[in-house]
Structures are given as structure tokens and as C-alpha cells.
Amino acid sequence: MRRGARRAAAVALLLAACRPPGPPPTVEAGLPSREPAVRIGVAVDVPEVEVGAAGDYELVAPGGDVVARGRAGDRWTIAADGNGRLTGRRGGNRFGPIDGPITVRPRGDGAVVVGGKRYRGGALVRSTGPRRVTAINTLYLEAYLLGVVPREIGKGRSESELEAVKAQAVAARTYAIGHLGRRERLGFDFYATVADQVYGGLDDEDPIVSRAVRETRGEILTYDGVPILAYYHSTCGGRTAAVEEVWNRAPLPYLKSVSDRIGRSDRYYCDTSNRFRWSESWTGEQLRAILRETLSAHTGRNVGRIDRVEEVAVEGHTPSGRVRSLRIRADGSDYVVRGDSVRWVLRPEPGRSLNSALFVVDRDRRRGEVTALRVSGAGWGHGIGMCQVGALGRARAGQDYGTILRTYYRGTELVRLY
């Protein structure tokens, strides 16, 4: 996924020309002017969770009563009884049942440990009902981003790719600011998974990423003073998609299709990706097996057993080249799958989606039945917003993070909240 930077002298000149003078403008009224605290669901609705800390720590009940103590390496297992009250155990030691939540309070500035992973900040465990608990990491937003950005753009980035990592940090921060409080009913702000942004905690931190987060502290992207929907994906395959091409939603002025071509050449900023071009194939038997698993869920119809697939045909492409809809005829019935859903119906194998909807199909038919299907495609992900591998290529070519962001998110403003 790496490609050499273009002409070092040109890089230096381009950085100087592209970097906006001075700090970003101040933010519109209504957005936070101080760094917010965030709550991350790191173990959600599970039967029990193991907690501890990197050093000495206490487990504290509501009201401040210390119910247990531990040292580095000690782990308490917290669960809920049939009435939803919390209990704890460590070897022969026990506490509870008590009404929660229970707070993990390190002595000093040590990390908390949840499920064997280290996190900055603090943690608490709350009951989510009889015999179910959720563990939440509580920390400030910038510390949270230190564990998010490496999982989203990768660890071990080079100095020449720093500006792309900065762009990723701004996009991740923008998402977080725009979605604060939307999961309040769950008692936290974000899942630690792809349901929001993947978060790995302290053990996933990386020096280049940490520098990028520090150097963009408090910066987000806005459109008309509102945080944008800063979608991003791995590899666009040559051109990103407008949001309305992929999902059934109204167009957004800053999520338009953008070319990733390098000038007038036949190269693209994201062509170093191993998913820039790809292919998949199915035998007739493999195709029937996959469609039995996927077609009902994504068409709203009860498909049942599939004994015969008569046709798989693309019915039009969007302006960026992605499949607009896919028509599948099976056992005499037609099924139409639209937009990004084609990736989840036409799976290469169980548990893995098709890389992208930017593809063409070819098939063999015998006696009116599809006996083999081949897909030739480009890119990885939904294709909306920032192309991450493209951003890395742009950074290596000398573009700064403001230029990268304004390329993929048209008409947006980079602002500093705090």
C-alpha cells in the first residue's frame, strides 16, 4: 500500500503553497468550545467482564464506598445477578450484590484494564438487565482518538504520510463531535467497533498517529457551521461515490464524486492498494449457497431454498461506475438488489462482503442456468468521502491535510473548537 513520494523538492514547495496561513478560523456558536469527555462501550451487554488496572486500583460503588481493591495483575470479574444487581469475584474473594454502576479507579495516572486490554482514563461497569453487564471506558476525546485513528488508517505510517494521518484524525474527530449523545439510552457515546469507529485503546497507539492527533487538536470539518458526515473508506478504485449513489438518502453538497487520478496521467493516488483492482468468482453451487444465506435479508422477501439461478445481471451503473442495481433470477422469481446492498448479497464467502460495488459481471450459462459467475472490480469499501489510500498517496505527493480534506469533502471549512 505504499508508493514513493514524488520529487522531494516539489514536495517541500507544494507543502508551503498548500498549507493554509495561520490557525483555522474559530467555530460557529453552538458547538463545544472545550474538549468533551466521551464514553466508549468496550464490552456491551455481555454475561460478565474482567476489570483491573496497570497499577493499584479500587472498585467504587455509587456514593463513594470502596467495595474491593486490587494490584497490578489482579483482575476482578463483575457480573449481574438475576435482579440486575452487580457482584464481583477474584479467587475466593467476593462482593455484592450491590446497585451499580461500579467504577474502576486507578491509584495515580495508571491505565485501566477491561477484558485484558489497557485504556486511558477510567472505566465503569453497569448492569444492562438480569445477568448482563456493559463496561464503559470514560476519557477525553483527544485521548480516545489516539486509540481510534491507528485502527482506521493503520499503524506504522511513515513521516511522508503524516498529512494523511492528520486528515484521518480530523475526520474521526468530526464524526465523534457530530455523534456525541446519540446512544445515550445505552449509557455511552460510541461503540468500540465498526458500529461507530474502531477503538483499540492504549495498546494500539502509534507515534505518528499520536503526533497527528496532537497537531490537529480540536479541529473538525463543518459545512454551514455544522459538523459534516465525515464518511471514509479504504480505496475508491479511481473515483469516490456521491452519497446518493450508494445509500438511499438525499444528496449532500460535500459528499460528491471525486476523481483520484494523478493529474492527466494514467495513475491514481490509491493505485498502491491491494484492492485497487480485484476479481472474485463462484461456481454455480457456490452461488446458490451464498444466495440462500443473503438474498432474504437484503430484499425483504422470504427466498427459501434456491435450487436454480437463472440470471445475475447488472442493471445500470451510477455516474461513478458503481452498480446501481443487480437483478437476480432464481427458481423463476426476480429479485432486485440496489446500491451498496449488492456487496452484502454477492458475498465471496460467508462472513465476507464483496470489496465494493464498483464492478462488472460475466457469467456462464447452460440450459438457462448460471453455472459460473465472475466479477471484476475496483476499490474497497462504500466509496463515499475520503479515500484513505488515496489520502496517503496525496500526502506522499506533498499535499497537506487541509488540501486532502477539501478535495474529498467539497466546500467544507476546517475549524478549531478548542
Buried (B, 14 or more C-beta within 10 A) or exposed (E): BEBEBEEEEEBEEBBEEBBEEEEBEEBEEEBBEEBBBBBBBBBBEBEBBBBBBBBBBBBBBEEEEEBBBBEEEBBBEBBBEEEBBBBBBBEEEEBBBBBBBBBBBBEEEBBBBBBEBBBBBBBBBBBBEEBBBBBBBBBBBBBBBBBBBBBBBBBEBEEBBBBBBBBBBBBBBBBBBBBBEEBEEBBBBBBBEEEBBBBBBBEBBBEBBBBBBEBBBBBBBBBEEEBBBBBBBBBBBBBBBBBBBBBEEEEBEBBBBBBBBBEEEEBBBBBBBEBBBBEBBBEBEBBBBBBBBBBBEBBEEEBEEBEBBBBBEBEEBBEBBBBBBBEBBBEEBEBEBBBBBBBEBBBBEEEEBBBBBBBEBEBEBEEEBBBBBBBBBBBBBBBBBBBBBBBBBBBBBBBBBBBBBBBBBBEBBBBBBB
